[in-house]
């Protein structure tokens, strides 16, 4: 039989951990902004939305996704128009843009803001392509 290791936590760590776990969404956002502004600490890249359940079953703390990847998932009936847009968005050659479009799903942009991701999505969808934001 294997014994499970017991991890000891200091009172300070327990108190801080409990405080973080019980934060409201507004408090979590304020803390995130404070850590970024004061210490330059930002959420890990990839920007996944993280949700930690509160210890007492109360509201969970949510960290809002700040970085998005734009994935081309289809090109519809106007492949040439989608290729042109992909070429302009990525700066790739016409041949490379064509290969990207034909090899859907293809990552067009990585780690961009929500606003920029929405613009890219709108451009691709305007010519008949389909895009997913992750």
Secondary structure, DSSP 8 states (H G I E B T S, - for coil): ----------HHHHHHHHHHHT--HHHHHHHHHHHHHHH-----TT---EEE--TTS---EEE----EEEEEEE-TT-HHHHHHHHHHHH---HHHHHHHHHT-SEEEEEEE-HHHHHHHHHHHHHTT-EEEE-
